[in-house]
């Protein structure tokens, strides 16, 4: 009887151990499924869309994805370093100036090479290929005013500043990458008038003919409308803010195919396409998940 009991206990122990080993072996999926990847995104339209496109691309390749949306821009880098997420869409100019605190560089490739090298050294993070999509600083002008005065570039704007009503955002007049930076390169901007407006109201202010010009980001959805024109920074005052995935090196080392999957997404994006995607959410009021899926379906193989 005792031998039988021992035999039963031994069998149970073997079963438990084997079951435990099987469970450990299935942490990446019971039939060879790939690992779960945690994708973060910042708390604004464009980053939400791009983060969702990354998620769809990885899911299409067999990965499980945990979405971690609406992370404040000020803490998302820390979230990655602290192993709260595995990757997220970042901007080269943000990495250069906000994270690394480097001096201004305006050449896109040099900015990318700098952040790629320093992120690996300092944080053990990898920048994948960057997209030509550039969400940088810009100036938007009413198209009718631009056509009337022949303004296409910021140099043209400077020459006609005395005829322009500027819709300022307050801090833009003082920031180094605002009016002070522009005036160092282009010369003084002696506006016809300058009033401070809330950033969220700038397109309404321009459309209502209360002002002619305002600071803008270069991929804002409202720029899709023909009544607004984005001026060319012809003397390259502003750094590039090209989109790229930033990923933990340990995750990329374990799953190197992620680079190819997301690099294909980046290669498909440009400033015009990102602006259109933003417009579908911010102007047409679609859900960002719907917009991202429609776009990914249009590019996936």
Residue pairs with C-beta under 8 A, 6 or more apart in sequence:
28 34
28 35
29 64
33 62
33 64
34 61
34 62
34 63
34 64
34 255
35 63
35 64
35 254
35 255
36 63
36 64
36 65
36 66
37 58
37 63
37 64
37 65
37 66
37 86
37 87
37 251
37 255
37 258
38 65
38 66
38 68
38 84
38 85
38 86
38 87
39 51
39 54
39 55
39 58
39 65
39 66
39 67
39 68
39 85
39 86
39 87
39 88
40 51
40 68
40 69
40 71
40 76
40 79
40 80
40 84
40 85
40 87
40 88
41 47
41 48
41 50
41 51
41 52
41 67
41 68
41 69
41 70
41 71
41 88
41 89
42 48
42 51
42 70
42 71
42 72
42 73
42 76
42 88
42 89
43 69
43 70
43 71
43 72
43 73
44 73
45 221
45 278
45 281
45 282
45 288
46 135
46 219
46 274
46 277
46 278
47 88
47 89
48 69
48 70
48 288
49 277
49 278
49 281
49 288
49 291
49 292
49 295
50 89
50 243
50 269
50 274
50 292
51 67
51 69
51 88
51 89
52 67
52 288
52 289
52 292
52 293
53 265
53 292
53 295
53 296
54 87
54 89
54 245
54 262
54 265
55 65
55 67
56 292
56 293
56 296
56 300
57 261
57 262
57 264
57 265
57 296
57 300
58 65
58 258
58 261
58 262
59 65
60 296
60 300
61 257
61 261
63 255
63 258
68 79
68 84
68 85
71 79
71 85
71 88
73 94
76 85
76 88
76 90
77 90
77 99
79 85
79 88
80 86
80 87
80 88
80 123
80 125
80 246
80 248
81 123
81 125
83 248
86 247
86 248
86 251
87 245
87 246
87 247
87 248
87 251
87 258
87 262
88 245
88 246
89 243
89 244
89 245
89 246
90 127
90 243
90 244
90 245
90 246
91 135
91 241
91 242
91 243
91 244
92 108
92 111
92 112
92 115
92 127
92 130
92 239
92 240
92 241
92 242
92 244
93 111
93 136
93 238
93 239
93 240
93 241
93 242
94 241
95 115
95 119
95 127
95 246
96 102
96 105
96 111
96 114
96 115
96 239
97 104
97 239
99 115
99 119
100 114
100 115
100 118
100 119
100 122
102 114
102 118
104 177
104 239
105 111
105 114
105 239
106 236
106 237
106 238
106 239
106 240
107 240
108 130
108 134
108 240
108 242
111 239
111 240
111 242
112 127
112 130
112 242
112 244
115 127
116 126
116 127
119 125
119 126
119 127
119 246
120 126
120 249
124 248
124 249
124 250
125 246
125 247
125 248
125 249
126 246
126 247
126 248
126 249
126 252
127 244
127 245
127 246
128 244
128 245
128 246
128 247
128 259
128 262
128 263
128 266
129 244
129 259
129 262
129 263
129 266
129 267
130 242
130 243
130 244
130 266
131 242
131 243
131 244
131 266
131 267
131 269
131 270
132 242
132 269
132 270
132 271
133 219
133 242
133 243
133 269
133 270
133 271
133 273
133 274
134 218
134 219
134 240
134 241
134 242
134 243
134 271
135 217
135 218
135 219
135 241
135 243
135 271
135 274
136 217
136 218
136 238
136 239
136 240
136 241
137 177
137 215
137 217
137 218
137 238
137 241
138 215
138 216
138 217
138 218
138 230
138 231
138 233
138 238
139 154
139 157
139 213
139 214
139 215
139 216
139 230
139 231
140 202
140 203
140 206
140 213
140 214
140 215
140 216
140 220
140 223
140 228
140 229
140 230
140 231
141 151
141 157
141 164
141 212
141 213
141 228
141 229
141 231
142 206
142 209
142 212
142 213
142 227
142 228
142 229
143 226
143 227
143 228
143 229
144 227
145 151
145 164
145 212
145 213
146 152
146 229
146 231
149 156
149 160
149 163
150 156
151 157
151 160
151 231
152 229
152 231
152 232
153 231
153 232
153 233
153 234
154 182
154 186
154 231
154 232
154 233
154 234
154 235
154 237
155 186
155 234
155 235
156 231
157 164
157 189
157 213
157 231
158 186
158 187
158 188
158 189
161 188
161 189
161 190
161 191
161 192
162 190
162 191
162 192
163 192
164 191
164 192
164 212
164 213
165 191
165 192
165 193
165 194
165 195
165 210
165 211
165 212
165 213
166 189
166 191
166 192
166 193
166 194
166 195
166 211
166 212
166 213
166 214
167 195
167 197
167 202
167 205
167 206
167 210
167 211
167 212
167 213
167 214
168 194
168 195
168 196
168 197
168 214
168 215
169 196
169 197
169 198
169 199
169 202
169 214
169 215
170 196
171 178
172 178
172 179
172 215
173 179
173 194
174 180
175 181
177 237
177 238
177 239
178 215
179 189
181 237
181 238
182 189
182 237
183 189
184 237
185 235
185 237
186 235
186 237
195 211
197 205
197 211
197 214
199 215
202 214
202 215
202 216
203 214
203 222
203 228
205 211
205 214
206 212
206 213
206 214
206 227
206 228
207 227
216 223
216 230
218 230
218 241
218 271
218 275
219 271
219 274
219 275
219 278
220 275
220 278
220 282
221 275
221 276
221 277
221 278
221 279
221 280
221 281
221 282
221 283
222 228
222 279
222 282
222 283
223 230
223 275
223 279
224 275
224 276
224 279
224 283
225 283
243 266
243 269
243 274
244 266
245 262
245 266
247 258
251 258
252 258
252 259
264 299
265 296
265 299
268 299
273 295
277 291
277 292
277 295
280 286
280 291
281 287
281 288
281 291
